[in-house]
């Protein structure tokens, strides 16, 4: 802990964006529907204590392999995207697990935008293929993933589903999310 305190006191200050929810709450990493929610709801406390973030990654992988798709419609600054997605995430930071796993290209926490990351695998093989691409940070265009930056996001689904933000269930769709630079 002493090392962490020294780093905080001696480190450089940095500003970064936040995502803002309609009730005034903020998030730093991401808000999403689909696998994200399953990860929050189904990762056990004992698993979190034993494996940390890897426990959540295991739960998310299991949920993705089930391919429970959410029919989403997301308005990003007036541009509407529709998809049957395993995960629709509005992200502010691009990597997790100590930078080992990236969720999208150019997802930068201080660029004045948030980024919609849509993952739409339809088969078991496509789930595995997308995970492999994410592990390698291969974000070249692919029909099963899409990334769009913006400032205002309106996430809708049919039927309404739970939304998580930074590990907490924050409501149901529809939900508006704005960047707070």
Secondary structure as the mmCIF struct_conf table of DSSP 4:
data_model
#
loop_
_struct_conf.conf_type_id
_struct_conf.id
_struct_conf.beg_label_comp_id
_struct_conf.beg_label_asym_id
_struct_conf.beg_label_seq_id
_struct_conf.end_label_comp_id
_struct_conf.end_label_asym_id
_struct_conf.end_label_seq_id
HELX_RH_AL_P HELX_RH_AL_P1 UNK A 2 UNK A 10
BEND BEND1 UNK A 11 UNK A 11
HELX_LH_PP_P HELX_LH_PP_P1 UNK A 12 UNK A 13
STRN STRN1 UNK A 18 UNK A 21
TURN_TY1_P TURN_TY1_P1 UNK A 22 UNK A 23
BEND BEND2 UNK A 24 UNK A 24
STRN STRN2 UNK A 26 UNK A 27
BEND BEND3 UNK A 28 UNK A 29
STRN STRN3 UNK A 30 UNK A 34
HELX_RH_AL_P HELX_RH_AL_P2 UNK A 35 UNK A 42
HELX_RH_AL_P HELX_RH_AL_P3 UNK A 45 UNK A 51
TURN_TY1_P TURN_TY1_P2 UNK A 52 UNK A 52
HELX_RH_AL_P HELX_RH_AL_P4 UNK A 53 UNK A 66
TURN_TY1_P TURN_TY1_P3 UNK A 67 UNK A 67
STRN STRN4 UNK A 70 UNK A 76
TURN_TY1_P TURN_TY1_P4 UNK A 77 UNK A 78
STRN STRN5 UNK A 79 UNK A 85
BEND BEND4 UNK A 86 UNK A 86
STRN STRN6 UNK A 87 UNK A 91
BEND BEND5 UNK A 92 UNK A 92
STRN STRN7 UNK A 95 UNK A 96
TURN_TY1_P TURN_TY1_P5 UNK A 97 UNK A 100
STRN STRN8 UNK A 101 UNK A 102
BEND BEND6 UNK A 104 UNK A 104
TURN_TY1_P TURN_TY1_P6 UNK A 105 UNK A 106
TURN_TY1_P TURN_TY1_P7 UNK A 109 UNK A 110
BEND BEND7 UNK A 111 UNK A 112
STRN STRN9 UNK A 114 UNK A 119
BEND BEND8 UNK A 123 UNK A 123
HELX_RH_AL_P HELX_RH_AL_P5 UNK A 124 UNK A 135
TURN_TY1_P TURN_TY1_P8 UNK A 136 UNK A 137
BEND BEND9 UNK A 140 UNK A 140
STRN STRN10 UNK A 142 UNK A 142
TURN_TY1_P TURN_TY1_P9 UNK A 143 UNK A 144
STRN STRN11 UNK A 145 UNK A 150
BEND BEND10 UNK A 151 UNK A 151
STRN STRN12 UNK A 152 UNK A 157
BEND BEND11 UNK A 158 UNK A 159
STRN STRN13 UNK A 162 UNK A 165
TURN_TY1_P TURN_TY1_P10 UNK A 166 UNK A 167
STRN STRN14 UNK A 168 UNK A 172
BEND BEND12 UNK A 173 UNK A 174
STRN STRN15 UNK A 175 UNK A 180
#
